[in-house]
Amino acid sequence: MSDQLNEFTGESVNNQADKDLLQLVSFVVGAEEYAIPILAVQEINRMMDITRVPQSPAFVEGVINLRGKVIPVVDLRKRFGMAIHENTGDERIIVVEVQGESEARVIGFTVDKVNRVLRIGSDIVEPAPNMASGADSEYVLGVGKLDEGLLILLSLDKLFSQRELELAATAAGNDTTAQAA
């Protein structure tokens, strides 16, 4: 389990207690609270106009222009097979870098609400159980037991397959493999 959680640990530090702390950004999709490593997050933005791209995969909401760079945006509700909901004003786009097979790709994904930045001990995280809930268990690294409930730790590398990253990049016009051909 500790090997899987390595992607959640921050830069190496001298204090062993700090090494065992996971630094996370938590967010809500549907009724569940999820978290990803804070170091993977480039920025968190309020919802903005998302330009739909014809013939892009169903889970790709479209693209955004972020300071001159076109970024594909994935709807996590669609990715998890959840129903679409009414906008509340709390929705955000989390921009992350996901390591593909050959290169890292910048991608955004929509969430219902960003909750908080937190640090939790790796000792309160249990391996992902077999489950049939919102997020497919293959994306889940573990479940953190917090006083106020459970926190599902997601693996960004598993959440988006290499093929899906390529499709999202193509939708954004950033596919270097297609450009090279």
N, C-alpha and C positions, 0 to 999 in steps of 0.2 A: 504494500500500500504506500509506503513512504516513497518508493521510486515513482509511482504515479503522481504523487503530490509534489514532486520536485518542480513541476511547472508552476506551482502556486507559491513557491518560496521566492523571496526577493534576492537581492544581491547578497553575496556571502558576508557574514559578519563574524566578529570574534566571539560574541556571547552565545553559548549553546541555546539558551532560552529564546533568543531572538531567531535562531535558525529554525526552531520548531514552531514559529508563528507564521501563519499564512496571511498575506495581505491581499484583501479581496475587494472587489466592487460588487455589491449585491443589487439585484433588480428583480422586478416582478413581471411575469408573463402569465396571464390567466390568474389562477389562484395560488400559484407557487412562487416561492422566492428562490432565485438562482444566484450563483456567484461565479466570477471569473477572476483570474489573477490581475491585480492592479497594474502590473508591469506590462500586460498585453494591451491595456487601454491607452489609445493615443489621445482621445478626447470624447466628451459627451456633449451632444448638441440637442437643443430643442428641436422639435419636429420642424421641418422645412419643406419646401416644395420638392417632391420627388418626381422626376421625369420618368415616365413609363417607357420601356424599350420594347418595341414589337418583337414577338417571337422569343422573348426571354423565358427562362424556366418559371414555373408558377410561384416558387418561393422567392424569386427576385422581385422586389417591389419596384425597382427602377434604379436610377442613378441620381446622385447629387453632385453639385459643383462646390467643392470645399477648397476655397482659396486657390482656384485655378486647376485643381486636380479633380478628375471625374472618378467618383467612388461608387461602386455598386452597393445597393442596400437590400438586405434580406429581411423579410418579415418573419420574426421568430414564431409568431402565432401560426403562420402557414407552415413553417419548417417543422413545427411540433404537431401539426395536424389539428390545431385548435380553431374554434369558431372566431370569426372576425367580431370585433366589439366596437361600440361607439367611442369616439374620441372624447377624452376627459380633459385634455390639456396637460396631463402629466406624462404623455408619451415622449420618449427620447430616442435618439439615434446614438448608439455606442459605436465608435470607430476603433477597430482593433487591427492588429497585424497578425495574420495567420500564416504559419509556415507550411507551404506546399512542398511537394516533392523536390522541385527544382529551385523554387524561389519563394520569398515571403510575399504575401499579397495583402493589401490594405482593403478592408471590407467594413461596411457599416451594417448594423442590424437594429431593428426597431424593438423596443420593449415598452410595456405598458407604463412602467414607472421605475426610476432609479431610486433605490432605497438609501443606501449608505456605503461608506467606505469603512471596512472593519478589519480587525486583526483577530484571528482566532488561533488557538493552539491546535497543532496537527493531531494531538491526542484525543480531541473530541470529534474527529472525523472517522466515520466507519466506511468500509468498502461499499460500493454501490450494490444494493440488493436487486434481485430480479424483480422488475416491476412492469406494470402495464398502465402507467399513468402518463401525464402530458409529455415528458421528454423521454425518448427512447433510451433505454438503459445503456446502450453502447456509447452515448455521449456523456454519461455521468461518471465522474471520477470517484465521487464519494458523497456522503451525506453528513453535514455538520449538525451536531445536536446543540442548539442554542437554547437559552432559557425560554425565549418566546416562540420557539418552534424549530422546524427543520430547515436547513439551508442546503440546496442541491448544488454541488460543485460540478461545473461543466468543463469538458475538455474542448477547447476551440479547434484543436487539430482533428478531433473526431467528429465534431459537430458539422464541419464542412469537409466533404471528401475532396480529393484532388480534382475529380471530374466536376464537382459542383463549383469549386473555386475557379476552374477554367471557364465554366459557363457564365459565372457572375462577372469574371473579367472580360469575357467577350461582350456581354451586355453593356459593360462600361466602355468598351472600345480599348481596353488595356491588355488584350491578350497578345503577349509577345510571341507565343508559338504560332498563332494564326498569322501574325504580321510577318514572321520569318519565312513562312511557307510561300 
